[in-house]
Amino acid sequence: MKTAFILCQETPEVIWNAFRLANMMLEGMEDVTIFFNGPSVKYESMNSEQFPLLELSKIFTLSEGVLLA
């Protein structure tokens, strides 16, 4: 199944949960795309110890997930 997430949030927790769900779906051999729009494009600057967005995005792209902005 092909799935796309469209994110337009500046809340790190929302982006973190989207990455977590997308990574779980990739483990199940599904095709997943995440499209960042608006404030979510700057997700890298929202990285923190509580919400490790850079780590999750790296796992996502290495697992052949597609990031679009």
Protein Blocks (a to p, Z undefined) as FASTA:
>chain_A
ZZddddddfbfklmmmmmmmmmmmmmnopacddddehjllmmmmmgcfklcfklmmmmmm
mnopacdZZ
